[in-house]
């Protein structure tokens, strides 16, 4: 079992790495990032807009709760305690899980044409999330609880949320990468 500090370190490291990986999409045209392999598939831009929508909902809750109360622990020794339903969500968003999972309506990307700005908005949001995690110092993320934005019946602690975001973001990066490597992907 990992400690809260190990979870936070892994989150910061992997999201930082993901930000670097995402930079390769900056060279694409607006047409390319909006291209879809088929009408029922998302574009590269929609993958990142979906992550912006999702992660912003979680980040807002972190900001709100951290400003209201300080629940302190020694994060180096306090073990992560994932909630039961969150374990299922974590497993479903893991990039190694190749089963397609339909998203909840609240997390849907906008259907409009996007500009390349969607990539920088995503990276800026992730940098903001990293800063919040780095500033959380000795806060016991097991004790901060929120209702899932998807459904109020699911409670997640902030350890759950960090793991969900870390895996979910990589999963959709992989999806965007598959689009980029699609045989019919436009050359410009």
Residue pairs with C-beta under 8 A, 6 or more apart in sequence:
1 79
1 80
2 10
2 79
2 80
3 75
3 76
3 77
3 78
3 79
3 80
4 73
4 75
4 78
4 79
4 80
4 140
4 141
4 142
4 159
5 75
5 76
6 80
7 80
7 141
7 159
7 162
7 163
8 75
8 133
8 134
8 136
8 141
8 162
10 166
11 130
11 133
11 162
11 163
11 165
11 166
12 130
12 133
12 134
14 166
14 170
15 126
15 129
15 130
15 165
15 166
15 169
16 130
18 126
18 169
18 170
18 173
19 123
19 126
19 127
21 173
22 48
22 119
22 122
22 123
22 173
23 123
24 180
25 33
25 44
25 48
25 116
25 119
25 176
25 180
26 116
26 119
26 120
28 44
28 116
28 180
29 116
29 188
30 113
30 114
30 115
30 116
31 186
31 188
32 44
32 185
32 186
32 188
33 43
33 44
33 45
33 114
33 116
33 118
33 119
34 43
34 44
34 45
34 113
34 114
35 43
35 44
35 179
35 185
35 186
36 42
36 43
36 46
36 179
37 179
37 182
37 184
41 179
42 50
42 109
42 175
42 179
43 114
43 179
44 176
44 179
44 180
45 109
45 113
45 114
45 118
46 109
46 111
46 114
47 109
47 172
47 173
47 175
47 176
47 179
48 118
48 119
48 121
48 122
48 172
48 176
49 109
49 110
49 114
49 118
50 103
50 107
50 108
50 109
50 172
51 122
51 168
51 169
51 172
52 118
52 121
52 122
52 125
53 106
53 107
53 108
53 109
54 107
54 149
54 165
54 168
55 125
55 126
55 129
55 165
55 169
56 125
57 106
57 107
57 149
58 129
58 146
58 149
58 161
58 165
59 125
59 128
59 129
59 132
61 146
61 161
62 129
62 132
62 144
62 158
62 161
63 132
65 144
65 146
65 158
66 132
66 136
66 139
66 144
70 139
71 139
71 140
71 143
71 144
72 138
72 139
72 140
73 138
73 139
73 140
73 142
73 143
74 138
75 137
75 138
75 139
75 140
75 141
78 140
78 142
80 141
80 142
80 159
80 163
81 142
81 157
81 159
82 90
82 157
82 159
82 160
82 163
83 155
83 156
83 157
83 160
85 154
85 155
85 156
86 154
86 156
86 157
86 160
86 163
86 164
89 148
89 154
89 156
89 160
89 164
90 160
90 163
90 164
90 167
91 97
92 99
92 101
93 101
93 164
93 167
93 168
93 171
94 167
94 171
95 167
95 170
95 171
95 174
97 171
104 149
104 150
104 151
106 149
106 150
107 149
107 150
126 169
129 165
133 162
141 157
141 158
141 159
141 162
142 157
142 158
142 159
143 157
144 157
144 158
145 155
145 156
145 157
146 155
146 156
146 157
146 158
146 161
147 153
147 154
147 155
147 156
148 154
148 155
148 156
156 164
179 185
